[in-house]
Amino acid sequence: MKLNLDCVREILISIEEYPEPMELEINDFSKMLPQYGLKEIYYCCMRLYEGGYINFNDITDGDYHFTTVGDLTYSGHEFLENIKNNNTWSKTKNIALKIGSHSFDILTKIAVNIISQLLKEQLK
């Protein structure tokens, strides 16, 4: 399955904007992002979890199994701060598409460079 970068970003924003510590079952969480399918959200959450950006739990309680999406980790907050701004995100995504790399590390580096360039322009 292909990693949807916009879905990744919207998952992070949704978790950050949630009004209390998050511990939502994946089915309930997916209702917050109806523009994406459950499988796509689950896949993106798993990649964010593997990258250390969100907490994600698979819980079995007797015969009942459920998956919960938890809060952002410190790294998740840092990553989101670099890509939250719509203008920065648009530029970051376009550059990533041009160079053909969509890893979280590359996205962060691109976004940081864009932000650094904007900062330099502001300091002139």
C-alpha positions as CSV (number, residue, x, y, z in Angstrom):
1,M,0.0,0.0,0.0
2,K,1.2,3.5,-0.8
3,L,1.8,6.0,2.0
4,N,-0.6,8.9,1.5
5,L,1.3,12.0,2.8
6,D,-1.8,14.1,3.1
7,C,-3.4,11.5,5.2
8,V,-0.3,11.3,7.4
9,R,-0.3,15.0,8.0
10,E,-4.1,15.1,8.7
11,I,-3.7,12.3,11.2
12,L,-1.1,14.2,13.1
13,I,-3.1,17.4,13.0
14,S,-6.3,15.6,14.2
15,I,-4.4,14.0,17.1
16,E,-2.8,17.4,18.1
17,E,-6.2,19.2,18.0
18,Y,-8.1,16.5,20.0
19,P,-9.2,18.2,23.2
20,E,-7.9,15.6,25.6
21,P,-5.4,12.8,25.7
22,M,-6.2,10.5,22.8
23,E,-7.1,6.9,23.2
24,L,-9.6,6.2,20.4
25,E,-10.3,2.9,18.7
26,I,-9.2,3.1,15.1
27,N,-12.8,2.9,13.9
28,D,-13.8,5.9,16.0
29,F,-10.6,7.8,15.0
30,S,-11.3,7.2,11.3
31,K,-14.6,9.0,11.6
32,M,-12.6,12.2,12.2
33,L,-11.1,11.9,8.7
34,P,-14.0,10.7,6.5
35,Q,-12.1,11.6,3.3
36,Y,-9.8,8.6,3.9
37,G,-10.7,4.9,4.1
38,L,-10.2,2.9,7.3
39,K,-7.4,0.8,5.8
40,E,-5.6,3.9,4.6
41,I,-5.8,5.5,8.0
42,Y,-4.7,2.3,9.7
43,Y,-1.8,1.9,7.4
44,C,-0.6,5.5,7.9
45,C,-1.0,5.2,11.7
46,M,1.1,2.1,11.7
47,R,3.9,3.9,9.7
48,L,3.6,6.8,12.1
49,Y,3.9,4.5,15.0
50,E,6.9,2.7,13.5
51,G,8.5,6.0,13.0
52,G,8.0,7.0,16.6
53,Y,5.6,9.8,15.9
54,I,2.4,8.5,17.5
55,N,1.4,6.0,20.2
56,F,-0.6,3.1,18.8
57,N,-1.9,0.1,20.7
58,D,-3.3,-3.3,19.7
59,I,-5.2,-4.6,22.7
60,T,-6.8,-8.0,23.2
61,D,-9.3,-8.4,26.0
62,G,-10.6,-11.9,26.0
63,D,-12.3,-12.4,22.7
64,Y,-12.4,-8.7,21.9
65,H,-9.5,-7.2,19.9
66,F,-9.2,-3.5,19.3
67,T,-6.7,-0.9,18.1
68,T,-6.3,2.5,19.6
69,V,-4.7,5.6,18.4
70,G,-2.8,7.4,21.1
71,D,-1.2,10.8,21.5
72,L,1.7,12.3,19.5
73,T,5.1,11.6,20.8
74,Y,7.7,14.4,21.2
75,S,9.1,13.4,17.8
76,G,5.5,13.6,16.4
77,H,5.1,17.1,17.7
78,E,8.4,18.1,16.2
79,F,7.6,16.6,12.8
80,L,4.1,18.2,12.8
81,E,5.5,21.6,13.6
82,N,7.7,21.4,10.5
83,I,4.8,20.5,8.2
84,K,1.7,22.0,9.8
85,N,1.8,25.3,7.9
86,N,-0.2,24.9,4.6
87,N,2.3,26.8,2.5
88,T,5.3,24.9,3.9
89,W,3.5,21.6,3.5
90,S,2.6,22.3,-0.1
91,K,6.2,23.2,-1.0
92,T,7.6,20.3,1.0
93,K,5.2,17.8,-0.7
94,N,6.0,19.2,-4.2
95,I,9.8,18.9,-3.6
96,A,9.4,15.4,-2.3
97,L,7.4,14.4,-5.3
98,K,10.0,15.9,-7.7
99,I,12.9,14.1,-6.0
100,G,10.9,10.9,-5.5
101,S,11.5,10.4,-1.8
102,H,8.7,10.4,0.8
103,S,10.4,9.2,3.9
104,F,9.6,11.1,7.1
105,D,13.3,12.0,7.5
106,I,13.4,13.5,4.0
107,L,10.1,15.4,4.5
108,T,11.5,16.8,7.7
109,K,14.7,17.9,6.0
110,I,12.8,19.5,3.1
111,A,10.4,21.3,5.5
112,V,13.3,22.6,7.7
113,N,15.1,23.9,4.7
114,I,12.0,25.7,3.5
115,I,11.4,27.2,7.0
116,S,15.1,28.2,7.2
117,Q,14.8,30.0,3.8
118,L,11.7,31.8,5.0
119,L,13.5,32.8,8.1
120,K,16.4,34.2,6.1
121,E,14.0,36.2,4.0
122,Q,12.4,37.7,7.2
123,L,15.8,38.6,8.6
124,K,16.9,40.6,5.6
